[in-house]
């Protein structure tokens, strides 16, 4: 995993353990979402990209902060902008 639980908790300024399971799920989901947006299937290749960490942290933060009313289209468009430089050609 590119981002550890402690790193994302620090990024989000979460200082309690109640949401650890949720954040762990968001970390996995956020990394996969970012890899899908970048069209990269190899984890090592994705993790080597300069914007990968910030994109995953942004995705997790967005899903955590907007878990009740998330607009996934907005999230995806922002991730596309963050990952534009490494996004692989499709089809």
C-alpha positions in Angstrom: 0.0 0.0 0.0 1.4 3.4 -1.0 0.0 5.3 2.0 0.0 3.9 5.6 -2.9 4.2 8.0 -0.8 6.5 10.2 0.1 8.7 7.3 -3.5 9.2 6.2 -4.7 9.8 9.8 -2.0 12.5 10.1 -3.1 14.0 6.7 -6.7 14.0 7.9 -5.8 15.1 11.4 -7.7 12.1 12.8 -6.3 11.3 16.3 -8.7 8.5 17.3 -8.9 4.8 16.3 -12.6 4.5 15.8 -12.4 5.0 12.0 -9.3 2.8 11.4 -11.2 0.1 9.6 -13.1 2.7 7.4 -9.9 4.5 6.6 -8.1 1.2 5.7 -11.0 0.4 3.3 -10.8 3.9 1.8 -7.0 3.5 1.3 -7.5 0.4 -0.7 -10.4 1.9 -2.7 -8.6 5.2 -3.2 -5.5 3.6 -4.5 -7.4 1.4 -6.9 -9.5 4.3 -8.1 -6.4 6.3 -8.8 -4.8 3.4 -10.6 -8.0 3.0 -12.7 -8.0 6.7 -13.5 -4.3 6.6 -14.5 -5.0 3.4 -16.4 -2.1 1.7 -14.7 -2.4 -1.9 -13.6 1.0 -2.5 -12.1 1.2 -1.3 -8.5 4.9 -0.7 -8.6 4.6 1.5 -11.7 1.8 3.5 -10.1 3.7 3.9 -6.8 6.7 5.3 -8.7 4.6 8.1 -10.2 5.3 11.5 -8.6 1.7 12.5 -8.0 0.5 9.1 -6.9 0.8 9.7 -3.2 -1.1 13.1 -3.3 -3.8 11.6 -5.6 -4.4 8.7 -3.2 -4.4 11.0 -0.2 -6.9 13.4 -1.9 -9.1 10.5 -2.9 -9.2 9.1 0.6 -9.8 12.5 2.1 -12.6 13.2 -0.3 -14.3 9.8 0.4 -13.9 10.3 4.2 -15.1 13.8 4.4 -18.0 13.4 1.9 -19.0 9.8 2.8 -22.6 10.8 3.1 -22.9 12.9 -0.1 -19.9 12.1 -2.3 -20.0 13.3 -5.9 -17.8 10.7 -7.6 -17.9 12.6 -10.9 -16.2 15.5 -9.2 -13.7 13.2 -7.5 -12.9 11.4 -10.7 -12.4 14.7 -12.7 -10.0 16.0 -10.0 -8.0 12.8 -10.0 -7.8 12.9 -13.8 -6.2 16.4 -13.4 -3.8 15.2 -10.7 -2.8 12.1 -12.7 -2.9 13.6 -16.2 0.9 13.4 -16.6 1.0 9.7 -16.0 -2.3 8.6 -17.5 -1.9 5.9 -20.0 -3.7 6.0 -23.3 -6.9 4.0 -23.5 -8.1 1.6 -26.1 
